[in-house]
Amino acid sequence: MTGKGYGRVAVAGLVCAKPGERTRLVYRVLVRRGQPGEVKGFGPARFAALLDAVHAQLGGPLVVVWDNDRRHLSRAMRTAVEVRPWLTVFQLPAYAPELNPAEGVWSVLKRGLANLAPHDVDQLTALVKTKLKRMQYRPALLDGFIAQTGLILEPL
């Protein structure tokens, strides 16, 4: 997402379901202002830190369903997954966004920002964080993102 002028806001997040608890949205926001040497986006280290944070927050093993984003498929990311025995990753088939609960989050977020014209990247960042925070307090909405995928959360 971009604001007026130069700058980008990158967001990575997980819709998390744990039996007996409310569904959660855990996310990280990265602001890019276009400065030399600035990190351009989420790489393996930032994704791994997000997974570590979710693991600490939920207090148990994680099963992650990932799309085929090139950053998820990189050798560095595969290594990061292998060193975390509490983490199991299932790769979605190519071109299957309808199976990814996080796609519902991004769709609602983008729709909510569609008619806004932020003054700068800082205002855009504040809007993104506000909208995501509101989604965090709507577990029924998050449940809907999981339900629309048809994924089964109960063990067989």
N, C-alpha and C positions, 0 to 999 in steps of 0.2 A: 504494500500500500504506500502511496506517496502523498505528500501534502504539497501545498503551494511552495514553489522554490525547490531547493534540492534537499533530499532526505528520504529515507525509507524506514518503514516500521516492519520488522519481521516478527512473526509470531509462531511459536511451536507449542503444541499442547496435546494432552491426552484426556479422553473421556474415560473415567475410571469407575468400574463397578466392582463391588465386593459384597458377597452375600450377607444379608442382614444389615447393611449400611446404606446410606443414601449415595446416589451416584454423584461423582465429583468431577469437576473440570480443573485440571492442573495445567498451567501454562507459563510460558516465559516470553517476555517481550524484549526485542533487541532493536535499539534505535541506531540508525546509520545516518550520520550527518554529512558524509562525503569527504571526511578528512583523510589525508594521506596515511596509509598504514592501518586504517581502521578495519576492524573485522567486518566482512561483507554479509555474513549471515550465520545460520546455525550449521556448525560442523559437528563431527563426531564427539568432540569434547563437550560441547554444549548440550547435545542430545543425551550423552551419557550422564551429565550433571542433572538434567531433567529427570531421567529415569531413576537416578539415585535419590532425588528428592521425593519422587512418587513412592518409591520403595520405603523410604523412611516415614512418609506420611501415612501410608496404608499399613505398614508393619507386617508385611508378608511377601511371599513370592509374587512375581508379576508375570502375567501372560499378555504380551503385546501383539496386537494385530496391526501390521504396518503395510502401507502402500509401497509401490515400487519407485519411490523417489530415489534418485541416484545417491543422495546422501545417506539413505538408509541401507543401501546396497554396497557401500564402499568397504574396502578391506579394513580400514581403520574402525569402522562401525561394527563390522563382524567381529573384530578382535575385542572391542569394548563389550560386546554381548557375551562372548565366550568367557571372559574373566568374571562374569557375574552369574554365579551358579543359581541365584534366585530368579533369573530372568529367562523366560522362554519367548521366542519371537516366531510368529507365523506371518509369512509373507502373503499378501493378497495377490490375486492374479492381476496381470497387466490390465490397465484401463477398467478398473472396477471400483470407482469412487463410491458407488452406492453401497458397498460393503464396509466402508470406513466411517465409523460414528463421528470422527473429528470433522469430516466434510460437512456435516450438518452445522457444526459450530461455525466454521468459516463462512458458510452460506448465510446464516443468520447475521453474523457479524458484518459481512460485506453489504447485505441488504440494509442494515441499520446505518451504514455510513454512506449510502448511495447518494443522498441529496444534501450531503454536508460539504461545505467548502472550508476546510480548516485553514487558518492563517499561516501556520507553519508546522514543521514536523513535531514540535513539542505539543501543540494543540491536538494534532492527529493522535499522538501517543496517548495523551490523556483520554481522548474519546474512546480509543481502542481498549484501554485498560478499564474504563468505566463500563463499557458494554460487556466485556468479558466477566468482570466482577458481578454484574447483574445476572449473567447466565449461571454463575457459580451458585447463586441462591435460588435457582429454579431447577431442583432435581427432576421434576416431572418433564421439563424440556429436555434435559440430558438423557433421561430414560427414553424419551421419544427418539433421540438420535440413535440410540442403540437398537430400539425396536424396529426402526425403519430399515436397518441392515438385515434383519432376519437372523442375526447371530444368536446362538443359544448359549446362555451363560451358566446353565445348570450342568453338572457333570452327568454323563450318560451312564 
